[in-house]
Amino acid sequence: MTSGPSYPYTYGYTWAPTQTARPRITTSPQELYQIAGAFAVLTLDFVLILYFGGYFYADGGILRALPLWEGILVAGVAALTAFVAHEMAHKISAQRGGYWAEFRWSPIWLAFSVLTSYLGFLLAAPGATVVGGMGNPRDWGRTSLAGPATNMAFAGAFYAGSLTAWYLGSASYFPLLVIAFFNGWFGALNLLPLGPLDGAKVLRWSTPVWIEAFAASAAIAGVCFVALLYFGTPVF
């Protein structure tokens, strides 16, 4: 998710097209602290959902047959690829275009996400990549598309890995399928053309691009959903 500046920043830079060197990617202790904190909370959310299945689900989560350490590992990789990589893709795209961009968390929504995960479903808006100085729909659209595109790439890669593991007879196909599922759905949901979601900015920039991106993400998310929750294998 991306958003305009919600803090009174007075610094940053813009990149003139005549420059020969591309702007370097920068960060700050504040961003590193907040992205690490949001990552830790989302990992906890995924553990509650995947391993325990929420407080009111007597049968437990879909990873209940795995050792707890493995459930934590799967949750961490899912949070790293579906969330952290998504936000960093926004950031890198914006900074390559010459804009100031950093992730900022939402402590209230992070706390709420833990509550919903405990109850058996995940409703999370952990924060957003805040971009300063960006004024035209084209730059907003491309920056916003970078996050879901990263999710689609990870979903495809992990699904391919799950297929390979399945045909090789390795039990790792299931954790890989779970990670593909989270990436697929995170990308598709963010491309919905609603409110502050990425899809709204992509649609304002280019309707054909949004249609193609959303169709692709919905197809990937649908395949992951059917494979994981109906068949339990990448082959169906």
N, C-alpha and C positions, 0 to 999 in steps of 0.2 A: 504494500500500500504506500502511496506517496501523498504528500500534502504540501501546501504552501507554508511559508514560515509562520509559526505561531508564537515565536519569541522575538523580542526586539533586537534582532541581530543587526549590527551596523558594519560588519566586516564580511569578507568574501572576495571573490574576484569574478571577472568575466573574461572570456577568451575571444579575442578578436580573430576573425577568419584569416587575417594575414600572418598570424603567428606560425612559425615553422614547427615549433615543439608543442606537443599535446600537453595539456595541464596534467600534473601528477595527481595521483590519488592520495588524499590526505584524510586524517582522522584526528581525534582528540581523546584525552582520558575520559571525558564525560561520555562520549559515544561508546567507547570500549566498555566502560562500566555498565552502561544501560543496555547495550546489546547482549552482554554476558548475562546480566540479570534476567532479561526477558527470555533468553535461551534456557536458562536454568528453570524458570517457572514453566515454560512450555514443555520441557522435558518431563517435569513432574506431572503436568496435565496428561501427557501421552501415557505415562506409566499408570496413572489412575484409570484411564480409559482402557488401555490395552491389556494391562495385567490384572487389574482388579475388576474392571467392568462397571465401576460406579457402585456406590453404597447400596443401592436398591436392586442390584442385579445379582440374584442368588447364585447363578451359574458362573459368575466371574467373567473376566475379559477373554478376548480371543487368544491372548498369549499366556493363559494360565498354565498351560502344559510345559512352558519353558521355565528354566531357572530364573530367579528374580534378576540376577546380574545381566542375563541376556535380554530380559525385558527392558531393563534400564538402558542397555546399549542400543537396542532397536529404537527406543524412544528418543535417545540422544541424537542418533543419526537422522531420524525423521525430522526432529526439530532443527538440526543443523542445515539440512538440505531444503526442507519445505519452507522454513521461516528465515533463518539467517542468510542463506544464499539468495533468497528472494529479495530481501531488503538490501543486501550488498549489491545486487544487480541494479536496483534502482539508483543507488548511490554512485556506483561507478559510471553508469550511463549519464547521469546528471553532471558529474565532475568532468567527464571526458568532453562534455559540451561546454564547459567553462563556468558551471554554476557551483555555488556552495551547496553542499548536501551532507546531512548527517542523520543517523537514526535517533529518534527520541521515543522513549517508552511511555506507556500509560499505566501507572501503578494501580489505579482503580480498576481498570479493565483486566489487568493481570491477576489481581486478587479475585475478581469475579470469575475469571476463567478457572481458577482452582476450585471454587465453589461448584460451578457447573460440572466440572470433571468428576468431582466427588459424588455428584448426584447421578452421573451416568451419561452425560452428553457434554460436548465441548462447544462453548460459545466464547470466542476469544478475539480481542482486538488489542494485541500486545503493544501496539505503537505504530509509528510510521516513519518513513524516511522524509525528513523535512527538507525542502528545496527552496533556496532563496534566489530571487532575481529572474526566475523563469517566467516568460510572459506570453509565448506563442503556443498555440495548440499542437503544432508539430513536435516541438521539443517535449511538451508534456506527454503527448501520446507515445513517443518512442521511449521515454524514460519509464512511463507506466507499464508499457508492454514488456520491458526487460525482465521484470520480476516473474510474471506468469510464464514467459518463455523459458526461463530458467527452470521453473517447476516442471514444465512439459518435458524438457530435456532430461531431467533427473528421473521423472516417472518412466519415460521410455527406456532409459538405461537400466534402472532397477528392475523393470518388468522383463527386459531381455535377460538380465542376470538371473531372475527367478526362473524363466523358461530353461535357461542353460542348466541351472542347478537341478531342476525337475527331471530333465532328460538324463542327467548324470547320476540320478538317484540320491542326491544330497538333500538333507532336511533343511538346508539353508534357504531353499526356495520360498518357504513361508515368511520368514522375517524380511526377505528382500521384497516380497509381494506387499507386505504391510507398508514398507517405506515408499514403494511405488504408489500405493493407494493414497497416502497422505499428500504426496507431491501432486498427484493428479487432481485431487479435490481442492487443494489449496490454490492451485493455479486456476481452476475453473471458477471457483467461487469469487476470486478476486477479479475475474473478467466480467462479472455481472455489471451491467451499466447502471449502477445505483450509487447515489450519494458520493462518498469519498473513495469508493473502490476504484481500482485501476481501470476497469472496463468503461466507466463513465468518461474518463479522460481519453482513452483510446477511441471511443465512439465519436467524441467531439472532434478529434483529429481526422479520422478516416473511417467511414462506415464500412467499406469493403474490407479494410484491414481488421476491424473489430469482428466482422462476421466470420472471416477465415480463422482468426485466432480463437474465438469463442467456440466455433464448431470443432476445431482440433482439440481444444482443451476438454470440451464436453465429451468427445469421443474417447479420449484417453481416460478421463475420470470414470466414464461409464464402464469401460472394459475392466478397469481396476476394481470397481465396485462389484460387478458381477463375479469376477474371478475370486475375489477375497471373501465376500460375504455369502455367496450362493454356492460356489463350488469348492472354495478353499485351496484351489490350485491355479496356476497360470494357464492351464489347458482346460478348455470347456467346450 
